[in-house]
């Protein structure tokens, strides 16, 4: 069963308003199979996101951007290669963007649908979304925490570079898992 936007959910601590991501307590990461035997992980060092939470959580909206040039896998040569035309073309396509198109609940799980744009190509993507909770911090700010995860096919976004292995198979897997850990602060009225 899918709950629609006509259903209102009760979430303990939920408040209406506009929330800005706290980059010091958030992370935008990814992982991909490498050499067919392990996974390589990376993250984007610079990103921003805004969430708008109306009275009904199923009408919430999010817009997020990650700066491609800030990609970090812990290996500078690989990071440089990822910024080139073989992968993200950072100079031509400086950001990865997500704009939500809807929120729904299926079997008790929150799903956030939206449009993901990578390398100038936009595709629909669904993130599994898990609320961590809500509460005040030591400075009087009201915070929200959440995790999100989606799996995308990199070739759908024009990320087609790969290399054959002498032992068979390919250097890089097809699926990229995007993981997001978010802490956001409710904006105070001026």
Secondary structure, DSSP 8 states (H G I E B T S, - for coil): -EE-TTS----TT---EEEEE-GGG-EEEEEEEETTTEEEEEEESSEEEEEEE-SSGGG-EEEEEEEGGGEE-S-HHHHHHHHSTTTT-TTTS-EEEEEEEEEEEETTEEEEEEEEEETTEEEEEEEEEEEEEEEE-TTS-EEEEEEEEEEEEGGGGT-----B-TTSSBSEEEEEEEEEEEEEEE----
